Amino acid sequence: MSDAPVVRHARPGDLPRVAELARMHAEYERAAPPATDLAARLDALLFGTSALRLRCLVAESPDGEVVGYATCVPALSTWDGLEYLHMDCLFLVPEQRGLGLGALLMDAVTAEARALGLTEIQWQTPTWNEGAIRFYDRLGARAQDKTRFTLTVEQ
């Protein structure tokens, strides 16, 4: 245990809690729940033999409980001809918001971008999520108006 919250890379033992947080995140964003085997899928993506470039960071409260997470992966901007870091998720349990952990997670995501030599991070949040928008505005992020589409590809 520590006197201060900690942000670190996820370990395999964290993945059931990350999956639980992802379910809470999906519910908060009024989205369909994640896959029931999400912890196993994340394990394969993060630690398996065919591991992708996915990164998962977790936020621990001072008592050692994982109370939030952020995931990110490099992506490509055709228009810029450059890679950037796409932050897919950032979520904290409600009672941990406003205590500085969100900023610590963003600092860790920024450090991942720097470590990869990437100069930009991109992400999205629902237009109704005013708390997140205020948080990102305070960080100096700028919003871009776009609509995200999803197309299921039948196999």
Number of C-alpha atoms within 10 A of each C-alpha: 11 10 9 10 19 19 21 14 15 20 13 15 10 15 20 16 17 25 21 15 19 24 19 18 21 15 13 13 14 10 10 9 13 15 12 11 10 17 20 16 15 20 18 15 17 20 14 12 8 9 12 12 12 16 19 24 22 29 26 21 19 13 12 14 15 21 21 26 28 25 19 22 18 18 16 12 9 8 6 8 8 12 18 20 23 20 22 16 15 23 25 22 14 11 8 16 15 12 10 10 23 23 16 17 24 19 13 19 24 18 13 19 21 13 9 13 12 17 12 13 20 16 14 18 15 10 9 9 11 11 11 17 18 12 14 17 12 11 11 9 14 10 13 9 7 7 6 6 5 5 5 5 5 4 3
